[in-house]
Amino acid sequence: MSQTPDIDELTPTTAITILLGGAETTNESKVLMRVGARVGFLWQCVACREASYLERTACSHCGAPRPGAAATD
Ligand SMILES: [Zn+2]
């Protein structure tokens, strides 16, 4: 990408995606994932600890089901 998107104009989900993509250290990723999870855009896979978006019912990384995805609560 040759252009840096303006975060203010993006949806929070997209903003988190870009921020995660730009995270340079594992610690940065962890912090961003925690923020994403707290505001409700991400969940963390219990198997591989990768962050996935809420609309996914399975981990995009390893395919493990989202905790509570099968439940209808
Ligand atoms: Zn996973």
N, CA, C, O and the ligand as a Tripos MOL2 file, in Angstrom:
@<TRIPOS>MOLECULE
protein
  293   291    74     0     0
PROTEIN
NO_CHARGES

@<TRIPOS>ATOM
      1 N           0.8390   -1.1960    0.0000 N.3       1 MET1
      2 CA          0.0000    0.0000    0.0000 C.3       1 MET1
      3 C           0.8730    1.2440    0.0000 C.2       1 MET1
      4 O           1.8620    1.3300    0.7280 O.2       1 MET1
      5 N           0.4960    2.1920   -0.8180 N.am      2 SER2
      6 CA          1.2980    3.3990   -0.9140 C.3       2 SER2
      7 C           0.7030    4.5280   -0.0980 C.2       2 SER2
      8 O           1.3010    5.5950    0.0350 O.2       2 SER2
      9 N          -0.4770    4.2850    0.4450 N.am      3 GLN3
     10 CA         -1.1710    5.3560    1.1410 C.3       3 GLN3
     11 C          -1.5720    4.8900    2.5270 C.2       3 GLN3
     12 O          -2.0830    3.7830    2.6900 O.2       3 GLN3
     13 N          -1.3470    5.7130    3.5030 N.am      4 THR4
     14 CA         -1.7680    5.3770    4.8490 C.3       4 THR4
     15 C          -3.2120    5.8030    5.0420 C.2       4 THR4
     16 O          -3.5340    6.9840    4.9150 O.2       4 THR4
     17 N          -4.0840    4.8520    5.3470 N.am      5 PRO5
     18 CA         -5.4860    5.2270    5.5240 C.3       5 PRO5
     19 C          -5.6970    6.0940    6.7520 C.2       5 PRO5
     20 O          -4.9590    6.0120    7.7340 O.2       5 PRO5
     21 N          -6.7000    6.9070    6.6720 N.am      6 ASP6
     22 CA         -7.0360    7.7590    7.8000 C.3       6 ASP6
     23 C          -7.8910    6.9630    8.7750 C.2       6 ASP6
     24 O          -9.0450    6.6450    8.4880 O.2       6 ASP6
     25 N          -7.3250    6.6500    9.9120 N.am      7 ILE7
     26 CA         -8.0060    5.8090   10.8960 C.3       7 ILE7
     27 C          -9.3600    6.3870   11.2900 C.2       7 ILE7
     28 O         -10.3140    5.6480   11.5280 O.2       7 ILE7
     29 N          -9.4360    7.7180   11.3560 N.am      8 ASP8
     30 CA        -10.6760    8.3400   11.8010 C.3       8 ASP8
     31 C         -11.8570    8.0340   10.8870 C.2       8 ASP8
     32 O         -13.0090    8.0680   11.3200 O.2       8 ASP8
     33 N         -11.5700    7.7370    9.6340 N.am      9 GLU9
     34 CA        -12.6510    7.5180    8.6830 C.3       9 GLU9
     35 C         -13.0470    6.0510    8.5980 C.2       9 GLU9
     36 O         -13.9730    5.7020    7.8660 O.2       9 GLU9
     37 N         -12.3610    5.1950    9.3320 N.am     10 LEU10
     38 CA        -12.6050    3.7670    9.2230 C.3      10 LEU10
     39 C         -13.5180    3.2800   10.3320 C.2      10 LEU10
     40 O         -13.6670    3.9220   11.3720 O.2      10 LEU10
     41 N         -14.1230    2.1310   10.0840 N.am     11 THR11
     42 CA        -14.8590    1.4890   11.1570 C.3      11 THR11
     43 C         -13.8540    0.9650   12.1700 C.2      11 THR11
     44 O         -12.7070    0.6870   11.8220 O.2      11 THR11
     45 N         -14.2750    0.8290   13.4090 N.am     12 PRO12
     46 CA        -13.3480    0.3050   14.4230 C.3      12 PRO12
     47 C         -12.7540   -1.0390   14.0370 C.2      12 PRO12
     48 O         -11.5810   -1.2990   14.3030 O.2      12 PRO12
     49 N         -13.5540   -1.8950   13.4140 N.am     13 THR13
     50 CA        -13.0360   -3.2090   13.0320 C.3      13 THR13
     51 C         -11.8930   -3.0730   12.0430 C.2      13 THR13
     52 O         -10.8620   -3.7330   12.1730 O.2      13 THR13
     53 N         -12.0850   -2.2130   11.0550 N.am     14 THR14
     54 CA        -11.0440   -2.0060   10.0580 C.3      14 THR14
     55 C          -9.8230   -1.3650   10.6880 C.2      14 THR14
     56 O          -8.6850   -1.7030   10.3640 O.2      14 THR14
     57 N         -10.0780   -0.4390   11.5890 N.am     15 ALA15
     58 CA         -8.9710    0.2270   12.2570 C.3      15 ALA15
     59 C          -8.1300   -0.7760   13.0440 C.2      15 ALA15
     60 O          -6.9000   -0.7380   13.0090 O.2      15 ALA15
     61 N          -8.8180   -1.6750   13.7540 N.am     16 ILE16
     62 CA         -8.1050   -2.6940   14.5280 C.3      16 ILE16
     63 C          -7.2890   -3.5840   13.5930 C.2      16 ILE16
     64 O          -6.1580   -3.9600   13.9010 O.2      16 ILE16
     65 N          -7.8870   -3.9150   12.4430 N.am     17 THR17
     66 CA         -7.1920   -4.7610   11.4730 C.3      17 THR17
     67 C          -5.8930   -4.1140   11.0290 C.2      17 THR17
     68 O          -4.8430   -4.7550   10.9770 O.2      17 THR17
     69 N          -5.9850   -2.8270   10.7110 N.am     18 ILE18
     70 CA         -4.8020   -2.1090   10.2430 C.3      18 ILE18
     71 C          -3.7740   -1.9950   11.3600 C.2      18 ILE18
     72 O          -2.5750   -2.1630   11.1410 O.2      18 ILE18
     73 N          -4.2650   -1.7090   12.5570 N.am     19 LEU19
     74 CA         -3.3460   -1.5730   13.6810 C.3      19 LEU19
     75 C          -2.6460   -2.8960   13.9690 C.2      19 LEU19
     76 O          -1.4470   -2.9220   14.2430 O.2      19 LEU19
     77 N          -3.4050   -4.0040   13.9050 N.am     20 LEU20
     78 CA         -2.8050   -5.3170   14.1380 C.3      20 LEU20
     79 C          -1.7700   -5.6130   13.0700 C.2      20 LEU20
     80 O          -0.7020   -6.1580   13.3510 O.2      20 LEU20
     81 N          -2.1070   -5.2410   11.8260 N.am     21 GLY21
     82 CA         -1.1760   -5.4750   10.7200 C.3      21 GLY21
     83 C           0.1010   -4.6770   10.8730 C.2      21 GLY21
     84 O           1.1550   -5.0730   10.3740 O.2      21 GLY21
     85 N           0.0070   -3.5480   11.5670 N.am     22 GLY22
     86 CA          1.1670   -2.6940   11.7300 C.3      22 GLY22
     87 C           1.9260   -2.9460   13.0100 C.2      22 GLY22
     88 O           2.9710   -2.3430   13.2530 O.2      22 GLY22
     89 N           1.3940   -3.8460   13.8350 N.am     23 ALA23
     90 CA          2.0700   -4.1250   15.0980 C.3      23 ALA23
     91 C           3.4250   -4.7710   14.8150 C.2      23 ALA23
     92 O           3.5190   -5.7390   14.0610 O.2      23 ALA23
     93 N           4.4440   -4.2350   15.4150 N.am     24 GLU24
     94 CA          5.7900   -4.7110   15.1100 C.3      24 GLU24
     95 C           6.3000   -5.7330   16.1060 C.2      24 GLU24
     96 O           7.2400   -6.4750   15.8220 O.2      24 GLU24
     97 N           5.6920   -5.7710   17.2480 N.am     25 THR25
     98 CA          6.1380   -6.7250   18.2540 C.3      25 THR25
     99 C           4.9570   -7.5580   18.7400 C.2      25 THR25
    100 O           3.8010   -7.1590   18.6010 O.2      25 THR25
    101 N           5.2580   -8.6970   19.2990 N.am     26 THR26
    102 CA          4.2160   -9.5540   19.8510 C.3      26 THR26
    103 C           3.4590   -8.8160   20.9320 C.2      26 THR26
    104 O           2.2470   -8.9730   21.0750 O.2      26 THR26
    105 N           4.1790   -8.0140   21.6870 N.am     27 ASN27
    106 CA          3.5370   -7.2760   22.7650 C.3      27 ASN27
    107 C           2.5270   -6.2780   22.2270 C.2      27 ASN27
    108 O           1.4480   -6.1110   22.7940 O.2      27 ASN27
    109 N           2.8750   -5.6150   21.1340 N.am     28 GLU28
    110 CA          1.9320   -4.6860   20.5140 C.3      28 GLU28
    111 C           0.6940   -5.4230   20.0430 C.2      28 GLU28
    112 O          -0.4280   -4.9540   20.2360 O.2      28 GLU28
    113 N           0.8960   -6.5700   19.4280 N.am     29 SER29
    114 CA         -0.2350   -7.3600   18.9600 C.3      29 SER29
    115 C          -1.1360   -7.7480   20.1190 C.2      29 SER29
    116 O          -2.3610   -7.6660   20.0260 O.2      29 SER29
    117 N          -0.5160   -8.1710   21.2110 N.am     30 LYS30
    118 CA         -1.2920   -8.5930   22.3750 C.3      30 LYS30
    119 C          -2.1340   -7.4490   22.9070 C.2      30 LYS30
    120 O          -3.3030   -7.6310   23.2470 O.2      30 LYS30
    121 N          -1.5370   -6.2770   22.9750 N.am     31 VAL31
    122 CA         -2.2700   -5.1170   23.4820 C.3      31 VAL31
    123 C          -3.4350   -4.7860   22.5630 C.2      31 VAL31
    124 O          -4.5430   -4.5230   23.0290 O.2      31 VAL31
    125 N          -3.1850   -4.7990   21.2640 N.am     32 LEU32
    126 CA         -4.2430   -4.4660   20.3090 C.3      32 LEU32
    127 C          -5.3530   -5.5060   20.3400 C.2      32 LEU32
    128 O          -6.5320   -5.1680   20.2360 O.2      32 LEU32
    129 N          -4.9750   -6.7720   20.4820 N.am     33 MET33
    130 CA         -5.9760   -7.8230   20.5670 C.3      33 MET33
    131 C          -6.8270   -7.6570   21.8120 C.2      33 MET33
    132 O          -8.0360   -7.8850   21.7950 O.2      33 MET33
    133 N          -6.1740   -7.2570   22.8870 N.am     34 ARG34
    134 CA         -6.9050   -7.0580   24.1380 C.3      34 ARG34
    135 C          -7.9040   -5.9080   23.9780 C.2      34 ARG34
    136 O          -9.0470   -5.9810   24.4310 O.2      34 ARG34
    137 N          -7.4370   -4.8520   23.3210 N.am     35 VAL35
    138 CA         -8.3260   -3.7100   23.0720 C.3      35 VAL35
    139 C          -9.4760   -4.1410   22.1740 C.2      35 VAL35
    140 O         -10.6330   -3.8170   22.4440 O.2      35 VAL35
    141 N          -9.1660   -4.8670   21.1100 N.am     36 GLY36
    142 CA        -10.1970   -5.3340   20.1940 C.3      36 GLY36
    143 C         -11.2050   -6.2250   20.8840 C.2      36 GLY36
    144 O         -12.4070   -6.1250   20.6330 O.2      36 GLY36
    145 N         -10.7250   -7.0870   21.7420 N.am     37 ALA37
    146 CA        -11.6210   -7.9880   22.4650 C.3      37 ALA37
    147 C         -12.4880   -7.2040   23.4340 C.2      37 ALA37
    148 O         -13.6710   -7.4960   23.6070 O.2      37 ALA37
    149 N         -11.8890   -6.2170   24.0560 N.am     38 ARG38
    150 CA        -12.6320   -5.4460   25.0580 C.3      38 ARG38
    151 C         -13.7600   -4.6550   24.4190 C.2      38 ARG38
    152 O         -14.8490   -4.5460   24.9810 O.2      38 ARG38
    153 N         -13.4960   -4.1070   23.2480 N.am     39 VAL39
    154 CA        -14.5420   -3.3260   22.5890 C.3      39 VAL39
    155 C         -15.4570   -4.2170   21.7630 C.2      39 VAL39
    156 O         -16.4220   -3.7330   21.1720 O.2      39 VAL39
    157 N         -15.1660   -5.5210   21.7140 N.am     40 GLY40
    158 CA        -16.1130   -6.4630   21.1470 C.3      40 GLY40
    159 C         -15.9040   -6.7970   19.6900 C.2      40 GLY40
    160 O         -16.8350   -7.3000   19.0600 O.2      40 GLY40
    161 N         -14.7410   -6.5500   19.1120 N.am     41 PHE41
    162 CA        -14.5250   -6.8380   17.7020 C.3      41 PHE41
    163 C         -13.7130   -8.0950   17.4620 C.2      41 PHE41
    164 O         -13.6700   -8.6160   16.3480 O.2      41 PHE41
    165 N         -13.0770   -8.5730   18.5040 N.am     42 LEU42
    166 CA        -12.1960   -9.7140   18.3340 C.3      42 LEU42
    167 C         -12.4460  -10.7420   19.4280 C.2      42 LEU42
    168 O         -12.9200  -10.4210   20.5170 O.2      42 LEU42
    169 N         -12.1150  -11.9800   19.1080 N.am     43 TRP43
    170 CA        -12.0310  -12.9930   20.1440 C.3      43 TRP43
    171 C         -10.7110  -13.7010   19.9380 C.2      43 TRP43
    172 O         -10.1730  -13.7440   18.8310 O.2      43 TRP43
    173 N         -10.2010  -14.2520   21.0130 N.am     44 GLN44
    174 CA         -8.8900  -14.8810   20.9250 C.3      44 GLN44
    175 C          -9.0300  -16.3840   20.9670 C.2      44 GLN44
    176 O          -9.6730  -16.9370   21.8590 O.2      44 GLN44
    177 N          -8.4190  -17.0460   19.9890 N.am     45 CYS45
    178 CA         -8.4580  -18.4970   19.9140 C.3      45 CYS45
    179 C          -7.7450  -19.0970   21.1220 C.2      45 CYS45
    180 O          -6.6310  -18.6990   21.4620 O.2      45 CYS45
    181 N          -8.4090  -20.0650   21.7670 N.am     46 VAL46
    182 CA         -7.7940  -20.6800   22.9390 C.3      46 VAL46
    183 C          -6.6970  -21.6440   22.5280 C.2      46 VAL46
    184 O          -5.8050  -21.9480   23.3200 O.2      46 VAL46
    185 N          -6.7590  -22.1340   21.2730 N.am     47 ALA47
    186 CA         -5.7840  -23.1120   20.8160 C.3      47 ALA47
    187 C          -4.4830  -22.4560   20.3700 C.2      47 ALA47
    188 O          -3.3990  -22.8820   20.7700 O.2      47 ALA47
    189 N          -4.5900  -21.4220   19.5440 N.am     48 CYS48
    190 CA         -3.3640  -20.8400   18.9820 C.3      48 CYS48
    191 C          -3.1680  -19.3840   19.3760 C.2      48 CYS48
    192 O          -2.1440  -18.7800   19.0560 O.2      48 CYS48
    193 N          -4.1500  -18.8240   20.0690 N.am     49 ARG49
    194 CA         -4.0750  -17.4550   20.5810 C.3      49 ARG49
    195 C          -4.0830  -16.3900   19.4850 C.2      49 ARG49
    196 O          -3.7440  -15.2320   19.7320 O.2      49 ARG49
    197 N          -4.4710  -16.7880   18.2760 N.am     50 GLU50
    198 CA         -4.6440  -15.7910   17.2290 C.3      50 GLU50
    199 C          -5.9720  -15.0820   17.4400 C.2      50 GLU50
    200 O          -6.9320  -15.6720   17.9350 O.2      50 GLU50
    201 N          -6.0180  -13.8130   17.0620 N.am     51 ALA51
    202 CA         -7.2700  -13.0630   17.1740 C.3      51 ALA51
    203 C          -8.1030  -13.2670   15.9230 C.2      51 ALA51
    204 O          -7.5800  -13.2560   14.8080 O.2      51 ALA51
    205 N          -9.4050  -13.4530   16.1140 N.am     52 SER52
    206 CA        -10.3210  -13.5560   14.9940 C.3      52 SER52
    207 C         -11.4710  -12.5800   15.2040 C.2      52 SER52
    208 O         -11.7420  -12.1460   16.3240 O.2      52 SER52
    209 N         -12.1430  -12.2450   14.1060 N.am     53 TYR53
    210 CA        -13.2620  -11.3240   14.2120 C.3      53 TYR53
    211 C         -14.5010  -12.0390   14.7030 C.2      53 TYR53
    212 O         -14.6710  -13.2430   14.5130 O.2      53 TYR53
    213 N         -15.3650  -11.2600   15.3430 N.am     54 LEU54
    214 CA        -16.5550  -11.8340   15.9530 C.3      54 LEU54
    215 C         -17.4470  -12.5470   14.9590 C.2      54 LEU54
    216 O         -18.1170  -13.5120   15.3280 O.2      54 LEU54
    217 N         -17.4810  -12.1050   13.7030 N.am     55 GLU55
    218 CA        -18.3620  -12.7460   12.7330 C.3      55 GLU55
    219 C         -17.8720  -14.1490   12.3860 C.2      55 GLU55
    220 O         -18.6200  -14.9410   11.8140 O.2      55 GLU55
    221 N         -16.6460  -14.4560   12.7180 N.am     56 ARG56
    222 CA        -16.1330  -15.8040   12.4720 C.3      56 ARG56
    223 C         -16.5200  -16.7060   13.6430 C.2      56 ARG56
    224 O         -16.4260  -16.3170   14.8070 O.2      56 ARG56
    225 N         -16.9590  -17.9190   13.3050 N.am     57 THR57
    226 CA        -17.2880  -18.8650   14.3630 C.3      57 THR57
    227 C         -16.1720  -19.8720   14.5410 C.2      57 THR57
    228 O         -16.2440  -20.7490   15.4010 O.2      57 THR57
    229 N         -15.1380  -19.7410   13.7200 N.am     58 ALA58
    230 CA        -13.9740  -20.6020   13.8670 C.3      58 ALA58
    231 C         -12.7130  -19.7700   13.6660 C.2      58 ALA58
    232 O         -12.7240  -18.7590   12.9640 O.2      58 ALA58
    233 N         -11.6380  -20.2080   14.2870 N.am     59 CYS59
    234 CA        -10.3720  -19.5000   14.1820 C.3      59 CYS59
    235 C          -9.9080  -19.4470   12.7310 C.2      59 CYS59
    236 O          -9.9010  -20.4630   12.0360 O.2      59 CYS59
    237 N          -9.5230  -18.2570   12.2790 N.am     60 SER60
    238 CA         -9.0670  -18.1120   10.9060 C.3      60 SER60
    239 C          -7.6640  -18.6820   10.7340 C.2      60 SER60
    240 O          -7.1820  -18.8430    9.6120 O.2      60 SER60
    241 N          -7.0310  -18.9780   11.8270 N.am     61 HIS61
    242 CA         -5.6540  -19.4520   11.7870 C.3      61 HIS61
    243 C          -5.5760  -20.9740   11.8580 C.2      61 HIS61
    244 O          -4.9190  -21.6020   11.0280 O.2      61 HIS61
    245 N          -6.2400  -21.5650   12.8400 N.am     62 CYS62
    246 CA         -6.1210  -23.0120   13.0300 C.3      62 CYS62
    247 C          -7.4590  -23.7360   12.8720 C.2      62 CYS62
    248 O          -7.4970  -24.9670   12.8540 O.2      62 CYS62
    249 N          -8.5590  -22.9800   12.7580 N.am     63 GLY63
    250 CA         -9.8530  -23.6060   12.5260 C.3      63 GLY63
    251 C         -10.5680  -24.0740   13.7700 C.2      63 GLY63
    252 O         -11.6440  -24.6660   13.6830 O.2      63 GLY63
    253 N          -9.9920  -23.8210   14.9200 N.am     64 ALA64
    254 CA        -10.6570  -24.2040   16.1670 C.3      64 ALA64
    255 C         -11.9380  -23.3880   16.3220 C.2      64 ALA64
    256 O         -11.9680  -22.2060   15.9790 O.2      64 ALA64
    257 N         -12.9910  -24.0110   16.8350 N.am     65 PRO65
    258 CA        -14.2540  -23.2860   17.0000 C.3      65 PRO65
    259 C         -14.1410  -22.1830   18.0360 C.2      65 PRO65
    260 O         -13.3850  -22.2820   19.0020 O.2      65 PRO65
    261 N         -14.9090  -21.1330   17.8070 N.am     66 ARG66
    262 CA        -14.9300  -20.0380   18.7630 C.3      66 ARG66
    263 C         -15.5840  -20.5100   20.0540 C.2      66 ARG66
    264 O         -16.6210  -21.1710   20.0070 O.2      66 ARG66
    265 N         -15.0100  -20.1910   21.1870 N.am     67 PRO67
    266 CA        -15.6280  -20.5760   22.4610 C.3      67 PRO67
    267 C         -17.0250  -19.9940   22.5500 C.2      67 PRO67
    268 O         -17.2170  -18.7860   22.4140 O.2      67 PRO67
    269 N         -18.0080  -20.8700   22.7820 N.am     68 GLY68
    270 CA        -19.3760  -20.4130   22.9120 C.3      68 GLY68
    271 C         -20.0850  -20.2340   21.5810 C.2      68 GLY68
    272 O         -21.2490  -19.8340   21.5570 O.2      68 GLY68
    273 N         -19.4130  -20.5210   20.4730 N.am     69 ALA69
    274 CA        -20.0270  -20.3100   19.1640 C.3      69 ALA69
    275 C         -21.2020  -21.2430   18.9390 C.2      69 ALA69
    276 O         -22.1740  -20.8710   18.2810 O.2      69 ALA69
    277 N         -21.1210  -22.4580   19.4800 N.am     70 ALA70
    278 CA        -22.1840  -23.4370   19.2790 C.3      70 ALA70
    279 C         -23.3780  -23.1270   20.1650 C.2      70 ALA70
    280 O         -24.5090  -23.4880   19.8400 O.2      70 ALA70
    281 N         -23.1360  -22.4730   21.2580 N.am     71 ALA71
    282 CA        -24.2260  -22.1520   22.1660 C.3      71 ALA71
    283 C         -25.0630  -21.0270   21.5730 C.2      71 ALA71
    284 O         -24.5620  -20.1810   20.8320 O.2      71 ALA71
    285 N         -26.3360  -21.0360   21.9110 N.am     72 THR72
    286 CA        -27.2280  -20.0250   21.3680 C.3      72 THR72
    287 C         -27.6290  -19.0420   22.4600 C.2      72 THR72
    288 O         -28.8140  -18.8050   22.6930 O.2      72 THR72
    289 N         -26.6590  -18.4920   23.1060 N.am     73 ASP73
    290 CA        -26.9920  -17.5320   24.1660 C.3      73 ASP73
    291 C         -26.7110  -16.1150   23.7760 C.2      73 ASP73
    292 O         -26.9410  -15.2000   24.5660 O.2      73 ASP73
    293 ZN         -6.6270  -20.8200   16.3980 Zn       74 ZN74
@<TRIPOS>BOND
     1     1     2 1
     2     2     3 1
     3     3     4 2
     4     3     5 am
     5     5     6 1
     6     6     7 1
     7     7     8 2
     8     7     9 am
     9     9    10 1
    10    10    11 1
    11    11    12 2
    12    11    13 am
    13    13    14 1
    14    14    15 1
    15    15    16 2
    16    15    17 am
    17    17    18 1
    18    18    19 1
    19    19    20 2
    20    19    21 am
    21    21    22 1
    22    22    23 1
    23    23    24 2
    24    23    25 am
    25    25    26 1
    26    26    27 1
    27    27    28 2
    28    27    29 am
    29    29    30 1
    30    30    31 1
    31    31    32 2
    32    31    33 am
    33    33    34 1
    34    34    35 1
    35    35    36 2
    36    35    37 am
    37    37    38 1
    38    38    39 1
    39    39    40 2
    40    39    41 am
    41    41    42 1
    42    42    43 1
    43    43    44 2
    44    43    45 am
    45    45    46 1
    46    46    47 1
    47    47    48 2
    48    47    49 am
    49    49    50 1
    50    50    51 1
    51    51    52 2
    52    51    53 am
    53    53    54 1
    54    54    55 1
    55    55    56 2
    56    55    57 am
    57    57    58 1
    58    58    59 1
    59    59    60 2
    60    59    61 am
    61    61    62 1
    62    62    63 1
    63    63    64 2
    64    63    65 am
    65    65    66 1
    66    66    67 1
    67    67    68 2
    68    67    69 am
    69    69    70 1
    70    70    71 1
    71    71    72 2
    72    71    73 am
    73    73    74 1
    74    74    75 1
    75    75    76 2
    76    75    77 am
    77    77    78 1
    78    78    79 1
    79    79    80 2
    80    79    81 am
    81    81    82 1
    82    82    83 1
    83    83    84 2
    84    83    85 am
    85    85    86 1
    86    86    87 1
    87    87    88 2
    88    87    89 am
    89    89    90 1
    90    90    91 1
    91    91    92 2
    92    91    93 am
    93    93    94 1
    94    94    95 1
    95    95    96 2
    96    95    97 am
    97    97    98 1
    98    98    99 1
    99    99   100 2
   100    99   101 am
   101   101   102 1
   102   102   103 1
   103   103   104 2
   104   103   105 am
   105   105   106 1
   106   106   107 1
   107   107   108 2
   108   107   109 am
   109   109   110 1
   110   110   111 1
   111   111   112 2
   112   111   113 am
   113   113   114 1
   114   114   115 1
   115   115   116 2
   116   115   117 am
   117   117   118 1
   118   118   119 1
   119   119   120 2
   120   119   121 am
   121   121   122 1
   122   122   123 1
   123   123   124 2
   124   123   125 am
   125   125   126 1
   126   126   127 1
   127   127   128 2
   128   127   129 am
   129   129   130 1
   130   130   131 1
   131   131   132 2
   132   131   133 am
   133   133   134 1
   134   134   135 1
   135   135   136 2
   136   135   137 am
   137   137   138 1
   138   138   139 1
   139   139   140 2
   140   139   141 am
   141   141   142 1
   142   142   143 1
   143   143   144 2
   144   143   145 am
   145   145   146 1
   146   146   147 1
   147   147   148 2
   148   147   149 am
   149   149   150 1
   150   150   151 1
   151   151   152 2
   152   151   153 am
   153   153   154 1
   154   154   155 1
   155   155   156 2
   156   155   157 am
   157   157   158 1
   158   158   159 1
   159   159   160 2
   160   159   161 am
   161   161   162 1
   162   162   163 1
   163   163   164 2
   164   163   165 am
   165   165   166 1
   166   166   167 1
   167   167   168 2
   168   167   169 am
   169   169   170 1
   170   170   171 1
   171   171   172 2
   172   171   173 am
   173   173   174 1
   174   174   175 1
   175   175   176 2
   176   175   177 am
   177   177   178 1
   178   178   179 1
   179   179   180 2
   180   179   181 am
   181   181   182 1
   182   182   183 1
   183   183   184 2
   184   183   185 am
   185   185   186 1
   186   186   187 1
   187   187   188 2
   188   187   189 am
   189   189   190 1
   190   190   191 1
   191   191   192 2
   192   191   193 am
   193   193   194 1
   194   194   195 1
   195   195   196 2
   196   195   197 am
   197   197   198 1
   198   198   199 1
   199   199   200 2
   200   199   201 am
   201   201   202 1
   202   202   203 1
   203   203   204 2
   204   203   205 am
   205   205   206 1
   206   206   207 1
   207   207   208 2
   208   207   209 am
   209   209   210 1
   210   210   211 1
   211   211   212 2
   212   211   213 am
   213   213   214 1
   214   214   215 1
   215   215   216 2
   216   215   217 am
   217   217   218 1
   218   218   219 1
   219   219   220 2
   220   219   221 am
   221   221   222 1
   222   222   223 1
   223   223   224 2
   224   223   225 am
   225   225   226 1
   226   226   227 1
   227   227   228 2
   228   227   229 am
   229   229   230 1
   230   230   231 1
   231   231   232 2
   232   231   233 am
   233   233   234 1
   234   234   235 1
   235   235   236 2
   236   235   237 am
   237   237   238 1
   238   238   239 1
   239   239   240 2
   240   239   241 am
   241   241   242 1
   242   242   243 1
   243   243   244 2
   244   243   245 am
   245   245   246 1
   246   246   247 1
   247   247   248 2
   248   247   249 am
   249   249   250 1
   250   250   251 1
   251   251   252 2
   252   251   253 am
   253   253   254 1
   254   254   255 1
   255   255   256 2
   256   255   257 am
   257   257   258 1
   258   258   259 1
   259   259   260 2
   260   259   261 am
   261   261   262 1
   262   262   263 1
   263   263   264 2
   264   263   265 am
   265   265   266 1
   266   266   267 1
   267   267   268 2
   268   267   269 am
   269   269   270 1
   270   270   271 1
   271   271   272 2
   272   271   273 am
   273   273   274 1
   274   274   275 1
   275   275   276 2
   276   275   277 am
   277   277   278 1
   278   278   279 1
   279   279   280 2
   280   279   281 am
   281   281   282 1
   282   282   283 1
   283   283   284 2
   284   283   285 am
   285   285   286 1
   286   286   287 1
   287   287   288 2
   288   287   289 am
   289   289   290 1
   290   290   291 1
   291   291   292 2
@<TRIPOS>SUBSTRUCTURE
     1 MET1         2 RESIDUE 1 A MET
     2 SER2         6 RESIDUE 1 A SER
     3 GLN3        10 RESIDUE 1 A GLN
     4 THR4        14 RESIDUE 1 A THR
     5 PRO5        18 RESIDUE 1 A PRO
     6 ASP6        22 RESIDUE 1 A ASP
     7 ILE7        26 RESIDUE 1 A ILE
     8 ASP8        30 RESIDUE 1 A ASP
     9 GLU9        34 RESIDUE 1 A GLU
    10 LEU10       38 RESIDUE 1 A LEU
    11 THR11       42 RESIDUE 1 A THR
    12 PRO12       46 RESIDUE 1 A PRO
    13 THR13       50 RESIDUE 1 A THR
    14 THR14       54 RESIDUE 1 A THR
    15 ALA15       58 RESIDUE 1 A ALA
    16 ILE16       62 RESIDUE 1 A ILE
    17 THR17       66 RESIDUE 1 A THR
    18 ILE18       70 RESIDUE 1 A ILE
    19 LEU19       74 RESIDUE 1 A LEU
    20 LEU20       78 RESIDUE 1 A LEU
    21 GLY21       82 RESIDUE 1 A GLY
    22 GLY22       86 RESIDUE 1 A GLY
    23 ALA23       90 RESIDUE 1 A ALA
    24 GLU24       94 RESIDUE 1 A GLU
    25 THR25       98 RESIDUE 1 A THR
    26 THR26      102 RESIDUE 1 A THR
    27 ASN27      106 RESIDUE 1 A ASN
    28 GLU28      110 RESIDUE 1 A GLU
    29 SER29      114 RESIDUE 1 A SER
    30 LYS30      118 RESIDUE 1 A LYS
    31 VAL31      122 RESIDUE 1 A VAL
    32 LEU32      126 RESIDUE 1 A LEU
    33 MET33      130 RESIDUE 1 A MET
    34 ARG34      134 RESIDUE 1 A ARG
    35 VAL35      138 RESIDUE 1 A VAL
    36 GLY36      142 RESIDUE 1 A GLY
    37 ALA37      146 RESIDUE 1 A ALA
    38 ARG38      150 RESIDUE 1 A ARG
    39 VAL39      154 RESIDUE 1 A VAL
    40 GLY40      158 RESIDUE 1 A GLY
    41 PHE41      162 RESIDUE 1 A PHE
    42 LEU42      166 RESIDUE 1 A LEU
    43 TRP43      170 RESIDUE 1 A TRP
    44 GLN44      174 RESIDUE 1 A GLN
    45 CYS45      178 RESIDUE 1 A CYS
    46 VAL46      182 RESIDUE 1 A VAL
    47 ALA47      186 RESIDUE 1 A ALA
    48 CYS48      190 RESIDUE 1 A CYS
    49 ARG49      194 RESIDUE 1 A ARG
    50 GLU50      198 RESIDUE 1 A GLU
    51 ALA51      202 RESIDUE 1 A ALA
    52 SER52      206 RESIDUE 1 A SER
    53 TYR53      210 RESIDUE 1 A TYR
    54 LEU54      214 RESIDUE 1 A LEU
    55 GLU55      218 RESIDUE 1 A GLU
    56 ARG56      222 RESIDUE 1 A ARG
    57 THR57      226 RESIDUE 1 A THR
    58 ALA58      230 RESIDUE 1 A ALA
    59 CYS59      234 RESIDUE 1 A CYS
    60 SER60      238 RESIDUE 1 A SER
    61 HIS61      242 RESIDUE 1 A HIS
    62 CYS62      246 RESIDUE 1 A CYS
    63 GLY63      250 RESIDUE 1 A GLY
    64 ALA64      254 RESIDUE 1 A ALA
    65 PRO65      258 RESIDUE 1 A PRO
    66 ARG66      262 RESIDUE 1 A ARG
    67 PRO67      266 RESIDUE 1 A PRO
    68 GLY68      270 RESIDUE 1 A GLY
    69 ALA69      274 RESIDUE 1 A ALA
    70 ALA70      278 RESIDUE 1 A ALA
    71 ALA71      282 RESIDUE 1 A ALA
    72 THR72      286 RESIDUE 1 A THR
    73 ASP73      290 RESIDUE 1 A ASP
    74 ZN74       293 GROUP 0 **** ****
